[in-house]
Amino acid sequence: MFEQDALAYGFDALEPYIDTLTMETHYGKHHKTYTTNFNAAVEKAGLEGKTVEEILGSLDEVSDTATRNALRNNGGGFYNHNLYFGIMSPEPAETPTGALAEAIERDFGGVDALKEQLTALAVGQFGSGWAWLSTDADGKLVATNSANQDNPISLGEGTTPILGIDVWEHAYYLKHKNVRPDYVADFFKVLDWDKVAERYEAATQ
């Protein structure tokens, strides 16, 4: 059975950038519901024992359309939110270092240029979705966005997400209303680059 990753901080720990009520609602209700529904879809599809990455990466093998959609939407929600909540911190490393910093410099020209591109992707995503920083197995980075709960794995892009910005309205509307750019700016204030680096290293080993 899949379980939500436990938060490494309290619901109020990201104040004033991500507010307590949003955290309680986002993690405690939305993420929980995705997890519950994903487990039900996994059981219905007979996919117990597979990882979420394996399931999302082989959706075309699920013949039943309703079950495939349930796996895609809820499995994506489960995976995406585990990543999202896992890379934020009340005491974040404010800049990338090491191999990740070198890759960002090589592929984007520096962290400021990367943040500018990710911001444009997040703000420009029409409707609900995500902005991503992902890596291939060789360590090449790419910035993309996607609709709904899709991610580079379910879209078959051959990369692994290491940073995700949730731009569904439930991620920011209670505090930031319809001003998505302010939310994205606040997200970067609690983004822990050390956590992103850990994911980069794991994806490129």
Secondary structure per residue as TSV (DSSP state, phi and psi in degrees):
chain	resnum	aa	ss	phi	psi
A	1	M	-	360.0	134.3
A	2	F	-	-79.9	141.4
A	3	E	-	-129.3	147.9
A	4	Q	-	-59.8	138.5
A	5	D	-	-63.0	135.4
A	6	A	-	-67.6	140.5
A	7	L	-	-68.4	140.6
A	8	A	S	-90.5	8.7
A	9	Y	S	-154.1	164.7
A	10	G	-	-78.2	163.8
A	11	F	T	-59.2	-28.9
A	12	D	T	-94.0	1.3
A	13	A	T	-72.8	-21.4
A	14	L	T	-95.8	4.5
A	15	E	T	-58.8	146.8
A	16	P	T	-90.8	7.4
A	17	Y	T	-80.5	-46.6
A	18	I	S	-118.2	116.8
A	19	D	-	-78.3	160.4
A	20	T	H	-60.2	-47.0
A	21	L	H	-63.1	-39.7
A	22	T	H	-62.0	-44.1
A	23	M	H	-62.5	-45.2
A	24	E	H	-60.9	-41.8
A	25	T	H	-75.2	-43.9
A	26	H	I	-68.5	-51.8
A	27	Y	I	-78.3	-46.2
A	28	G	I	-76.6	-20.8
A	29	K	I	-118.8	-60.6
A	30	H	I	-63.6	-53.8
A	31	H	I	-62.4	-39.7
A	32	K	H	-61.8	-41.8
A	33	T	H	-66.5	-43.2
A	34	Y	H	-56.8	-43.0
A	35	T	H	-64.7	-46.2
A	36	T	H	-60.6	-47.3
A	37	N	H	-69.8	-32.9
A	38	F	H	-65.0	-44.7
A	39	N	H	-60.0	-40.1
A	40	A	H	-64.8	-40.6
A	41	A	H	-68.8	-38.2
A	42	V	H	-61.6	-43.7
A	43	E	H	-64.3	-43.2
A	44	K	H	-63.5	-36.2
A	45	A	H	-83.4	-7.5
A	46	G	T	68.8	36.8
A	47	L	-	-107.5	18.6
A	48	E	T	-57.1	140.2
A	49	G	T	97.9	-15.5
A	50	K	S	-88.6	152.4
A	51	T	-	-78.3	162.2
A	52	V	H	-62.7	-35.6
A	53	E	H	-64.3	-40.9
A	54	E	H	-64.1	-40.0
A	55	I	H	-68.4	-47.9
A	56	L	H	-66.8	-28.6
A	57	G	T	-83.0	-3.8
A	58	S	T	-135.7	36.4
A	59	L	G	-62.2	-30.3
A	60	D	G	-63.5	-17.0
A	61	E	G	-82.2	-9.2
A	62	V	-	-90.8	112.6
A	63	S	-	-76.2	-34.3
A	64	D	-	-75.2	121.6
A	65	T	H	-62.5	-44.2
A	66	A	H	-64.2	-42.5
A	67	T	H	-67.3	-41.2
A	68	R	H	-61.2	-42.6
A	69	N	H	-65.9	-38.1
A	70	A	H	-64.8	-40.1
A	71	L	H	-66.2	-43.2
A	72	R	H	-63.6	-49.3
A	73	N	H	-72.9	-47.2
A	74	N	H	-82.2	-34.2
A	75	G	H	-66.5	-39.7
A	76	G	H	-63.0	-44.5
A	77	G	H	-60.4	-40.8
A	78	F	H	-64.0	-51.8
A	79	Y	H	-64.7	-47.9
A	80	N	H	-61.7	-41.9
A	81	H	H	-73.4	-35.0
A	82	N	H	-58.2	-42.4
A	83	L	H	-65.0	-49.8
A	84	Y	H	-57.9	-53.1
A	85	F	H	-68.2	-25.5
A	86	G	H	-78.9	-13.5
A	87	I	T	-106.7	5.8
A	88	M	B	-103.6	154.2
A	89	S	-	-157.3	147.8
A	90	P	S	-71.6	-17.8
A	91	E	S	-130.6	70.2
A	92	P	-	-79.3	152.2
A	93	A	-	-71.6	119.4
A	94	E	-	-82.1	-16.4
A	95	T	S	-137.8	147.9
A	96	P	-	-73.0	152.4
A	97	T	-	-134.9	174.7
A	98	G	H	63.6	-144.2
A	99	A	H	-61.5	-35.9
A	100	L	H	-65.3	-44.7
A	101	A	H	-60.4	-40.3
A	102	E	H	-64.6	-40.7
A	103	A	H	-67.6	-39.0
A	104	I	H	-64.3	-42.4
A	105	E	H	-62.1	-43.2
A	106	R	H	-66.7	-45.0
A	107	D	H	-93.7	-18.8
A	108	F	H	-129.1	-11.8
A	109	G	S	86.8	12.5
A	110	G	S	128.9	164.4
A	111	V	H	-68.6	-34.8
A	112	D	H	-64.4	-41.1
A	113	A	H	-65.8	-38.5
A	114	L	H	-63.6	-47.5
A	115	K	H	-60.7	-37.3
A	116	E	H	-64.1	-41.2
A	117	Q	H	-70.1	-43.0
A	118	L	H	-63.9	-38.9
A	119	T	H	-61.7	-44.5
A	120	A	H	-62.0	-40.0
A	121	L	H	-67.7	-40.6
A	122	A	H	-69.4	-47.4
A	123	V	H	-69.0	-34.4
A	124	G	H	-83.9	-7.6
A	125	Q	-	-66.1	116.4
A	126	F	-	-73.6	125.0
A	127	G	S	72.1	-155.6
A	128	S	S	-75.9	146.9
A	129	G	E	164.6	-156.8
A	130	W	E	-144.3	154.7
A	131	A	E	-112.6	141.7
A	132	W	E	-129.4	144.5
A	133	L	E	-113.3	123.2
A	134	S	E	-131.7	163.5
A	135	T	E	-132.5	148.0
A	136	D	-	-89.1	178.5
A	137	A	T	-65.0	-21.8
A	138	D	T	-89.4	-1.4
A	139	G	-	94.8	4.6
A	140	K	-	-76.7	130.1
A	141	L	E	-94.6	149.4
A	142	V	E	-146.0	141.9
A	143	A	E	-107.9	130.5
A	144	T	E	-144.1	174.9
A	145	N	E	-135.4	167.7
A	146	S	E	-153.0	158.0
A	147	A	E	-89.1	158.0
A	148	N	T	54.4	-130.1
A	149	Q	T	-107.4	20.1
A	150	D	-	-68.3	156.1
A	151	N	-	-147.8	174.4
A	152	P	T	-59.4	-23.9
A	153	I	T	-74.4	-51.4
A	154	S	T	-68.3	-23.4
A	155	L	T	-87.0	-2.2
A	156	G	T	68.1	34.9
A	157	E	-	-84.4	-5.6
A	158	G	S	75.2	19.7
A	159	T	-	-128.8	164.6
A	160	T	E	-114.0	124.6
A	161	P	E	-66.4	137.6
A	162	I	E	-122.8	-11.3
A	163	L	E	-149.3	131.4
A	164	G	E	-135.9	133.9
A	165	I	E	-109.7	114.6
A	166	D	E	-78.0	120.1
A	167	V	-	-117.6	24.9
A	168	W	S	-67.6	147.7
A	169	E	G	-61.6	-28.4
A	170	H	G	-66.8	-14.3
A	171	A	G	-79.4	-18.3
A	172	Y	T	-147.0	-11.6
A	173	Y	H	-69.0	-30.6
A	174	L	H	-63.1	-33.2
A	175	K	H	-101.4	-48.5
A	176	H	H	-97.0	0.1
A	177	K	T	52.4	-129.2
A	178	N	T	-97.1	13.8
A	179	V	-	-94.8	74.7
A	180	R	H	-57.9	-39.2
A	181	P	H	-58.4	-35.9
A	182	D	H	-65.8	-40.5
A	183	Y	H	-61.9	-45.2
A	184	V	H	-61.9	-41.7
A	185	A	H	-61.3	-40.3
A	186	D	H	-70.1	-34.6
A	187	F	H	-56.7	-44.2
A	188	F	H	-64.9	-20.6
A	189	K	H	-76.4	-17.6
A	190	V	H	-116.4	5.6
A	191	L	B	-72.7	125.7
A	192	D	-	-97.9	103.6
A	193	W	H	-65.2	-23.6
A	194	D	H	-65.2	-37.9
A	195	K	H	-67.2	-37.8
A	196	V	H	-64.8	-40.7
A	197	A	H	-62.8	-38.0
A	198	E	H	-61.4	-41.3
A	199	R	H	-69.5	-36.0
A	200	Y	H	-63.1	-46.1
A	201	E	H	-63.2	-41.3
A	202	A	H	-65.8	-35.1
A	203	A	H	-79.5	-16.3
A	204	T	T	-114.4	8.9
A	205	Q	-	-74.8	360.0
